[in-house]
Amino acid sequence: MKRRFGTGMAVAAVVLLSGCFHQVVATGLPAGTAKVDRPWTSTWIFGLVEAKPIDVRQLCSSGVAFVESKFTVGNWFGSLITLGIWTPRNVSVTCASGGSASLDPSMRTIPLGSTAMSLADAARLSIESHAVVALTWDPSTPTSEATR
């Protein structure tokens, strides 16, 4: 009887003190229907060494809405067996729906050339017009000179 009680208490302690967690990062974009699930994603040394990046650019062309990371009881046992050397996580990425965020077409923009000059021009224009001014980057424009 005492042995069963002790075993029961040990199992309860393992389950209750296992350190399970669920972390969600929300980007603010509306969620779409596409989802990438990567159960048992490997991290190392109690999670101090990060997992290999999960590339979702092909599937999530409109961006990412949510990233979820879970450490479950099963993950805990995997980590326990390896004494924390291998620490798996369950990772889910939910793609964003529709198009990506874009600038308001009526917004004034200044091409990003020489950074200091572009920032000064944007600040001056914003003060004069009492409106938001966006700096845009055009990869075909040399960064040493601003274009107007």
C-alpha positions as protocol buffer text, in pm:
chain_id: "A"
residue {
  index: 1
  type: MET
  ca { x: 0 y: 0 z: 0 }
}
residue {
  index: 2
  type: LYS
  ca { x: 279 y: 243 z: 89 }
}
residue {
  index: 3
  type: ARG
  ca { x: 462 y: 155 z: -231 }
}
residue {
  index: 4
  type: ARG
  ca { x: 154 y: 232 z: -446 }
}
residue {
  index: 5
  type: PHE
  ca { x: 106 y: 562 z: -265 }
}
residue {
  index: 6
  type: GLY
  ca { x: 471 y: 655 z: -320 }
}
residue {
  index: 7
  type: THR
  ca { x: 452 y: 559 z: -689 }
}
residue {
  index: 8
  type: GLY
  ca { x: 131 y: 757 z: -728 }
}
residue {
  index: 9
  type: MET
  ca { x: 287 y: 1061 z: -565 }
}
residue {
  index: 10
  type: ALA
  ca { x: 594 y: 1033 z: -790 }
}
residue {
  index: 11
  type: VAL
  ca { x: 377 y: 1014 z: -1104 }
}
residue {
  index: 12
  type: ALA
  ca { x: 169 y: 1310 z: -984 }
}
residue {
  index: 13
  type: ALA
  ca { x: 484 y: 1511 z: -914 }
}
residue {
  index: 14
  type: VAL
  ca { x: 624 y: 1433 z: -1259 }
}
residue {
  index: 15
  type: VAL
  ca { x: 302 y: 1542 z: -1430 }
}
residue {
  index: 16
  type: LEU
  ca { x: 241 y: 1850 z: -1215 }
}
residue {
  index: 17
  type: LEU
  ca { x: 601 y: 1970 z: -1201 }
}
residue {
  index: 18
  type: SER
  ca { x: 695 y: 1884 z: -1556 }
}
residue {
  index: 19
  type: GLY
  ca { x: 719 y: 2246 z: -1668 }
}
residue {
  index: 20
  type: CYS
  ca { x: 487 y: 2217 z: -1968 }
}
residue {
  index: 21
  type: PHE
  ca { x: 423 y: 2545 z: -2146 }
}
residue {
  index: 22
  type: HIS
  ca { x: 247 y: 2693 z: -2446 }
}
residue {
  index: 23
  type: GLN
  ca { x: 380 y: 3014 z: -2601 }
}
residue {
  index: 24
  type: VAL
  ca { x: 201 y: 3206 z: -2878 }
}
residue {
  index: 25
  type: VAL
  ca { x: 350 y: 3490 z: -3080 }
}
residue {
  index: 26
  type: ALA
  ca { x: 84 y: 3690 z: -3268 }
}
residue {
  index: 27
  type: THR
  ca { x: 196 y: 3924 z: -3546 }
}
residue {
  index: 28
  type: GLY
  ca { x: -134 y: 4109 z: -3577 }
}
residue {
  index: 29
  type: LEU
  ca { x: -204 y: 3980 z: -3928 }
}
residue {
  index: 30
  type: PRO
  ca { x: -534 y: 3793 z: -3984 }
}
residue {
  index: 31
  type: ALA
  ca { x: -497 y: 3414 z: -3971 }
}
residue {
  index: 32
  type: GLY
  ca { x: -536 y: 3212 z: -4289 }
}
residue {
  index: 33
  type: THR
  ca { x: -609 y: 2844 z: -4335 }
}
residue {
  index: 34
  type: ALA
  ca { x: -258 y: 2721 z: -4412 }
}
residue {
  index: 35
  type: LYS
  ca { x: -69 y: 2581 z: -4115 }
}
residue {
  index: 36
  type: VAL
  ca { x: 274 y: 2423 z: -4075 }
}
residue {
  index: 37
  type: ASP
  ca { x: 310 y: 2176 z: -3787 }
}
residue {
  index: 38
  type: ARG
  ca { x: 655 y: 2060 z: -3675 }
}
residue {
  index: 39
  type: PRO
  ca { x: 615 y: 1824 z: -3381 }
}
residue {
  index: 40
  type: TRP
  ca { x: 931 y: 1717 z: -3201 }
}
residue {
  index: 41
  type: THR
  ca { x: 1140 y: 2010 z: -3327 }
}
residue {
  index: 42
  type: SER
  ca { x: 1487 y: 1958 z: -3182 }
}
residue {
  index: 43
  type: THR
  ca { x: 1646 y: 2211 z: -2950 }
}
residue {
  index: 44
  type: TRP
  ca { x: 1951 y: 2129 z: -2742 }
}
residue {
  index: 45
  type: ILE
  ca { x: 2079 y: 2171 z: -2386 }
}
residue {
  index: 46
  type: PHE
  ca { x: 1745 y: 2242 z: -2219 }
}
residue {
  index: 47
  type: GLY
  ca { x: 1643 y: 2464 z: -2512 }
}
residue {
  index: 48
  type: LEU
  ca { x: 1943 y: 2697 z: -2484 }
}
residue {
  index: 49
  type: VAL
  ca { x: 2062 y: 2600 z: -2833 }
}
residue {
  index: 50
  type: GLU
  ca { x: 1786 y: 2692 z: -3077 }
}
residue {
  index: 51
  type: ALA
  ca { x: 1623 y: 2470 z: -3334 }
}
residue {
  index: 52
  type: LYS
  ca { x: 1702 y: 2479 z: -3703 }
}
residue {
  index: 53
  type: PRO
  ca { x: 1487 y: 2755 z: -3859 }
}
residue {
  index: 54
  type: ILE
  ca { x: 1157 y: 2646 z: -4013 }
}
residue {
  index: 55
  type: ASP
  ca { x: 1130 y: 2805 z: -4358 }
}
residue {
  index: 56
  type: VAL
  ca { x: 764 y: 2883 z: -4436 }
}
residue {
  index: 57
  type: ARG
  ca { x: 822 y: 3148 z: -4703 }
}
residue {
  index: 58
  type: GLN
  ca { x: 689 y: 2928 z: -4985 }
}
residue {
  index: 59
  type: LEU
  ca { x: 368 y: 2833 z: -4806 }
}
residue {
  index: 60
  type: CYS
  ca { x: 311 y: 3163 z: -4621 }
}
residue {
  index: 61
  type: SER
  ca { x: 355 y: 3414 z: -4904 }
}
residue {
  index: 62
  type: SER
  ca { x: 131 y: 3664 z: -4721 }
}
residue {
  index: 63
  type: GLY
  ca { x: 331 y: 3641 z: -4400 }
}
residue {
  index: 64
  type: VAL
  ca { x: 283 y: 3468 z: -4067 }
}
residue {
  index: 65
  type: ALA
  ca { x: -13 y: 3528 z: -3833 }
}
residue {
  index: 66
  type: PHE
  ca { x: 82 y: 3306 z: -3536 }
}
residue {
  index: 67
  type: VAL
  ca { x: 377 y: 3101 z: -3414 }
}
residue {
  index: 68
  type: GLU
  ca { x: 303 y: 2853 z: -3136 }
}
residue {
  index: 69
  type: SER
  ca { x: 563 y: 2665 z: -2935 }
}
residue {
  index: 70
  type: LYS
  ca { x: 454 y: 2390 z: -2696 }
}
residue {
  index: 71
  type: PHE
  ca { x: 651 y: 2184 z: -2449 }
}
residue {
  index: 72
  type: THR
  ca { x: 431 y: 1885 z: -2367 }
}
residue {
  index: 73
  type: VAL
  ca { x: 459 y: 1595 z: -2124 }
}
residue {
  index: 74
  type: GLY
  ca { x: 585 y: 1380 z: -2414 }
}
residue {
  index: 75
  type: ASN
  ca { x: 850 y: 1641 z: -2494 }
}
residue {
  index: 76
  type: TRP
  ca { x: 943 y: 1649 z: -2127 }
}
residue {
  index: 77
  type: PHE
  ca { x: 998 y: 1273 z: -2122 }
}
residue {
  index: 78
  type: GLY
  ca { x: 1216 y: 1302 z: -2436 }
}
residue {
  index: 79
  type: SER
  ca { x: 1424 y: 1564 z: -2260 }
}
residue {
  index: 80
  type: LEU
  ca { x: 1435 y: 1359 z: -1939 }
}
residue {
  index: 81
  type: ILE
  ca { x: 1566 y: 1047 z: -2117 }
}
residue {
  index: 82
  type: THR
  ca { x: 1856 y: 1244 z: -2266 }
}
residue {
  index: 83
  type: LEU
  ca { x: 1915 y: 1441 z: -1943 }
}
residue {
  index: 84
  type: GLY
  ca { x: 1827 y: 1766 z: -2121 }
}
residue {
  index: 85
  type: ILE
  ca { x: 2078 y: 1731 z: -2402 }
}
residue {
  index: 86
  type: TRP
  ca { x: 1794 y: 1697 z: -2655 }
}
residue {
  index: 87
  type: THR
  ca { x: 1490 y: 1911 z: -2571 }
}
residue {
  index: 88
  type: PRO
  ca { x: 1209 y: 1873 z: -2825 }
}
residue {
  index: 89
  type: ARG
  ca { x: 931 y: 2127 z: -2880 }
}
residue {
  index: 90
  type: ASN
  ca { x: 612 y: 2115 z: -3085 }
}
residue {
  index: 91
  type: VAL
  ca { x: 602 y: 2416 z: -3318 }
}
residue {
  index: 92
  type: SER
  ca { x: 306 y: 2534 z: -3529 }
}
residue {
  index: 93
  type: VAL
  ca { x: 308 y: 2826 z: -3773 }
}
residue {
  index: 94
  type: THR
  ca { x: -24 y: 2969 z: -3895 }
}
residue {
  index: 95
  type: CYS
  ca { x: 2 y: 3164 z: -4220 }
}
residue {
  index: 96
  type: ALA
  ca { x: -164 y: 3502 z: -4265 }
}
residue {
  index: 97
  type: SER
  ca { x: -457 y: 3537 z: -4500 }
}
residue {
  index: 98
  type: GLY
  ca { x: -486 y: 3763 z: -4801 }
}
residue {
  index: 99
  type: GLY
  ca { x: -235 y: 4024 z: -4898 }
}
residue {
  index: 100
  type: SER
  ca { x: 39 y: 4168 z: -4688 }
}
residue {
  index: 101
  type: ALA
  ca { x: 41 y: 4507 z: -4525 }
}
residue {
  index: 102
  type: SER
  ca { x: 105 y: 4792 z: -4764 }
}
residue {
  index: 103
  type: LEU
  ca { x: 132 y: 5168 z: -4753 }
}
residue {
  index: 104
  type: ASP
  ca { x: -168 y: 5388 z: -4809 }
}
residue {
  index: 105
  type: PRO
  ca { x: -141 y: 5497 z: -5174 }
}
residue {
  index: 106
  type: SER
  ca { x: -212 y: 5859 z: -5077 }
}
residue {
  index: 107
  type: MET
  ca { x: 76 y: 5864 z: -4829 }
}
residue {
  index: 108
  type: ARG
  ca { x: 376 y: 6077 z: -4922 }
}
residue {
  index: 109
  type: THR
  ca { x: 696 y: 5877 z: -4966 }
}
residue {
  index: 110
  type: ILE
  ca { x: 1063 y: 5962 z: -4994 }
}
residue {
  index: 111
  type: PRO
  ca { x: 1305 y: 5714 z: -5152 }
}
residue {
  index: 112
  type: LEU
  ca { x: 1569 y: 5599 z: -4904 }
}
residue {
  index: 113
  type: GLY
  ca { x: 1902 y: 5714 z: -5039 }
}
residue {
  index: 114
  type: SER
  ca { x: 2162 y: 5864 z: -4810 }
}
residue {
  index: 115
  type: THR
  ca { x: 2003 y: 5772 z: -4478 }
}
residue {
  index: 116
  type: ALA
  ca { x: 2070 y: 6094 z: -4291 }
}
residue {
  index: 117
  type: MET
  ca { x: 1951 y: 6309 z: -4581 }
}
residue {
  index: 118
  type: SER
  ca { x: 1640 y: 6092 z: -4635 }
}
residue {
  index: 119
  type: LEU
  ca { x: 1548 y: 6109 z: -4267 }
}
residue {
  index: 120
  type: ALA
  ca { x: 1593 y: 6485 z: -4261 }
}
residue {
  index: 121
  type: ASP
  ca { x: 1379 y: 6523 z: -4577 }
}
residue {
  index: 122
  type: ALA
  ca { x: 1106 y: 6299 z: -4432 }
}
residue {
  index: 123
  type: ALA
  ca { x: 1102 y: 6489 z: -4102 }
}
residue {
  index: 124
  type: ARG
  ca { x: 1086 y: 6825 z: -4282 }
}
residue {
  index: 125
  type: LEU
  ca { x: 805 y: 6708 z: -4512 }
}
residue {
  index: 126
  type: SER
  ca { x: 610 y: 6559 z: -4221 }
}
residue {
  index: 127
  type: ILE
  ca { x: 636 y: 6883 z: -4023 }
}
residue {
  index: 128
  type: GLU
  ca { x: 533 y: 7095 z: -4322 }
}
residue {
  index: 129
  type: SER
  ca { x: 239 y: 6876 z: -4424 }
}
residue {
  index: 130
  type: HIS
  ca { x: 133 y: 6761 z: -4075 }
}
residue {
  index: 131
  type: ALA
  ca { x: 109 y: 6408 z: -4215 }
}
residue {
  index: 132
  type: VAL
  ca { x: 288 y: 6075 z: -4199 }
}
residue {
  index: 133
  type: VAL
  ca { x: 574 y: 6035 z: -4447 }
}
residue {
  index: 134
  type: ALA
  ca { x: 715 y: 5693 z: -4534 }
}
residue {
  index: 135
  type: LEU
  ca { x: 1070 y: 5613 z: -4638 }
}
residue {
  index: 136
  type: THR
  ca { x: 1078 y: 5358 z: -4920 }
}
residue {
  index: 137
  type: TRP
  ca { x: 1372 y: 5152 z: -5034 }
}
residue {
  index: 138
  type: ASP
  ca { x: 1432 y: 5083 z: -5402 }
}
residue {
  index: 139
  type: PRO
  ca { x: 1707 y: 4823 z: -5455 }
}
residue {
  index: 140
  type: SER
  ca { x: 1787 y: 4970 z: -5798 }
}
residue {
  index: 141
  type: THR
  ca { x: 1873 y: 5309 z: -5645 }
}
residue {
  index: 142
  type: PRO
  ca { x: 2232 y: 5353 z: -5525 }
}
residue {
  index: 143
  type: THR
  ca { x: 2236 y: 5415 z: -5151 }
}
residue {
  index: 144
  type: SER
  ca { x: 2495 y: 5691 z: -5184 }
}
residue {
  index: 145
  type: GLU
  ca { x: 2254 y: 5938 z: -5339 }
}
residue {
  index: 146
  type: ALA
  ca { x: 1888 y: 6018 z: -5284 }
}
residue {
  index: 147
  type: THR
  ca { x: 1654 y: 6035 z: -5579 }
}
residue {
  index: 148
  type: ARG
  ca { x: 1365 y: 6273 z: -5603 }
}
